[in-house]
Amino acid sequence: ILLVDVGGGSTEVVCARGGQILESVSVPIGALKILESLPDDTEDLFGYYTGRGIDYLMNPLSELSLSIDMPIVSTGGTITSAAAIAVGLENYDPARIHGMELSTGQMTEIAYKFESTDSDFRKNLIPFDPERAELILPGLGIYLALMSIIEQKILVVSTGGLRFGAALYPEKIYS
C-alpha cells in the first residue's frame, strides 16, 4: 500500500506491507510552498503546479520500491476537500467521503474549475472551508504529478491520518 499526505510544506509518502513500513520519504513540497513559489506572470496555473510537483517528486519516488498494483491511500486537507467537492457536499461530512475512490479525471476536472475562476469565486467552490480555496489547485497538482510518475489513475481517500488510512486496505497490508 502507498500512503500519501500532501501538506502545506511537504508531501509524505509511505510504503507499507504486512503491517510494516517498508520505506518512507518526506519531500519538501506542499500545497502552500508551491503556491508561494508561483511567478506573477504564470497563466497556466495547473500546468505550473503539476510540473513543479513532478520536478520535486521524481527523484525521491524513484528511490522507493513502488509497484503498479500498489493501492494509494491519501489523506489531508487537499484530497478530502477534493473528494467533498466531487460529491457536491455543502457541509463537510467525513462519513460521505472516507474510503471513496477519486480518479485522476475527477481531480483534473476539479483543478480546472479552480483554475478557471477568480480568487473570490474559488471560495464558493468549497463552501465548507473557503480559507482552503487557494490551496486546492496546487495540492491537486502535486497529487496528479505523483500519480503520473507512478502510473496510477485512482486513489482512495482517508479522512483519518496516514496510519488510519492503512485500515482501508487491511488485506493488502497484513497479507
C-alpha positions as CSV (number, residue, x, y, z in Angstrom):
1,I,0.0,0.0,0.0
2,L,1.2,3.5,-0.7
3,L,0.1,6.2,1.9
4,V,0.3,9.8,0.7
5,D,-0.3,13.1,2.5
6,V,0.2,16.4,0.7
7,G,0.5,19.0,3.4
8,G,1.3,22.7,3.3
9,G,5.1,22.5,3.3
10,S,5.8,18.8,2.5
11,T,4.5,15.6,1.0
12,E,4.7,12.4,2.9
13,V,4.9,9.1,1.1
14,V,4.9,5.8,3.0
15,C,5.1,2.2,1.5
16,A,3.8,-0.5,3.8
17,R,3.2,-4.2,3.5
18,G,2.2,-6.9,6.0
19,G,1.7,-4.3,8.8
20,Q,5.3,-3.0,8.4
21,I,6.5,0.3,7.0
22,L,9.0,-0.7,4.3
23,E,10.1,2.8,3.1
24,S,9.1,6.4,3.6
25,V,10.1,9.8,2.3
26,S,9.3,13.3,3.1
27,V,9.5,15.6,0.1
28,P,9.9,19.3,0.8
29,I,7.0,20.4,-1.4
30,G,3.5,21.1,-0.3
31,A,0.4,23.0,-1.4
32,L,1.3,26.2,0.4
33,K,5.0,26.0,-0.5
34,I,4.2,25.6,-4.2
35,L,1.6,28.3,-4.2
36,E,4.1,30.7,-2.7
37,S,6.6,29.9,-5.5
38,L,4.2,30.9,-8.3
39,P,5.7,33.5,-10.6
40,D,3.4,36.6,-11.1
41,D,3.2,36.1,-14.9
42,T,2.0,32.4,-14.8
43,E,-1.0,31.8,-17.0
44,D,-1.3,28.0,-16.8
45,L,-1.6,27.5,-13.0
46,F,-2.5,23.9,-13.2
47,G,0.4,23.1,-15.6
48,Y,2.8,25.0,-13.4
49,Y,1.8,23.2,-10.2
50,T,1.8,19.8,-11.8
51,G,5.2,20.5,-13.4
52,R,6.7,21.6,-10.2
53,G,5.3,18.6,-8.5
54,I,7.0,16.3,-11.0
55,D,10.3,18.3,-10.6
56,Y,10.2,17.7,-6.8
57,L,8.8,14.2,-6.6
58,M,10.6,12.4,-9.5
59,N,13.9,11.6,-7.7
60,P,12.5,10.8,-4.3
61,L,9.9,8.5,-5.7
62,S,12.4,6.7,-7.9
63,E,14.2,5.6,-4.8
64,L,11.1,3.8,-3.4
65,S,10.2,0.2,-4.3
66,L,6.8,1.1,-5.9
67,S,4.7,-1.3,-7.9
68,I,1.8,-0.6,-10.2
69,D,-0.6,-2.7,-8.3
70,M,0.0,-0.8,-5.1
71,P,-3.2,0.9,-3.9
72,I,-2.8,4.6,-3.0
73,V,-4.5,5.8,0.2
74,S,-4.4,9.6,0.7
75,T,-5.2,11.9,3.5
76,G,-5.0,15.6,4.3
77,G,-7.0,18.7,3.5
78,T,-6.4,18.8,-0.2
79,I,-7.7,15.4,-1.0
80,T,-10.5,15.3,1.5
81,S,-11.7,18.7,0.2
82,A,-11.4,17.5,-3.4
83,A,-13.5,14.4,-2.6
84,A,-16.1,16.5,-0.8
85,I,-16.3,18.8,-3.9
86,A,-16.6,15.8,-6.2
87,V,-19.7,14.5,-4.4
88,G,-21.1,18.1,-4.0
89,L,-21.0,18.5,-0.3
90,E,-22.2,21.8,1.1
91,N,-21.1,20.9,4.6
92,Y,-18.1,18.7,5.3
93,D,-19.1,15.2,6.2
94,P,-16.2,12.8,6.6
95,A,-18.5,9.7,6.6
96,R,-19.6,10.5,3.0
97,I,-16.0,10.6,1.6
98,H,-14.0,8.2,3.8
99,G,-13.0,5.2,1.6
100,M,-14.1,6.9,-1.6
101,E,-12.1,6.4,-4.8
102,L,-11.1,9.5,-6.6
103,S,-9.7,9.3,-10.1
104,T,-7.2,11.5,-11.9
105,G,-10.1,12.6,-14.2
106,Q,-12.1,13.8,-11.3
107,M,-9.1,15.6,-9.8
108,T,-8.3,17.2,-13.1
109,E,-11.9,18.4,-13.5
110,I,-11.9,20.0,-10.1
111,A,-8.5,21.6,-10.7
112,Y,-9.8,23.2,-13.9
113,K,-12.8,24.6,-12.1
114,F,-10.5,26.3,-9.6
115,E,-8.1,27.5,-12.4
116,S,-10.9,29.0,-14.5
117,T,-12.3,31.1,-11.7
118,D,-11.0,34.2,-9.9
119,S,-9.9,34.1,-6.3
120,D,-13.2,35.3,-4.8
121,F,-15.3,32.8,-6.7
122,R,-13.0,29.9,-5.7
123,K,-14.3,30.3,-2.2
124,N,-17.8,29.4,-3.5
125,L,-16.4,26.2,-4.9
126,I,-15.6,25.0,-1.3
127,P,-18.4,26.3,0.9
128,F,-17.4,24.2,3.9
129,D,-13.8,25.6,4.1
130,P,-13.4,28.7,1.9
131,E,-10.0,29.5,3.5
132,R,-8.6,26.4,1.8
133,A,-9.7,27.6,-1.7
134,E,-6.3,28.8,-2.8
135,L,-4.6,25.6,-1.8
136,I,-6.8,23.1,-3.7
137,L,-5.2,23.7,-7.1
138,P,-1.6,23.5,-6.1
139,G,-2.4,20.5,-3.9
140,L,-4.1,18.7,-6.7
141,G,-1.2,19.5,-9.0
142,I,1.1,17.6,-6.5
143,Y,-1.2,14.6,-6.3
144,L,-1.6,14.4,-10.1
145,A,2.2,14.7,-10.5
146,L,2.7,11.8,-8.1
147,M,0.0,9.7,-9.8
148,S,1.6,10.4,-13.2
149,I,5.0,9.4,-12.0
150,I,3.8,6.1,-10.6
151,E,1.2,5.5,-13.3
152,Q,-1.8,5.3,-11.1
153,K,-5.3,6.5,-12.1
154,I,-7.2,6.1,-8.8
155,L,-6.6,6.7,-5.1
156,V,-8.6,6.1,-2.0
157,V,-9.5,9.0,0.3
158,S,-9.0,8.6,4.0
159,T,-10.4,11.2,6.4
160,G,-8.0,10.0,9.1
161,G,-4.3,10.2,9.3
162,L,-1.7,8.1,7.4
163,R,-1.8,5.2,9.8
164,F,-5.6,5.3,9.9
165,G,-5.6,5.2,6.1
166,A,-3.9,1.9,6.2
167,A,-7.1,0.4,7.7
168,L,-8.9,0.9,4.4
169,Y,-6.9,-2.0,2.8
170,P,-6.1,-4.4,5.7
171,E,-5.9,-7.3,3.2
172,K,-3.1,-5.5,1.3
173,I,-1.2,-4.6,4.4
174,Y,-1.5,-7.7,6.5
175,S,-1.2,-10.4,3.8
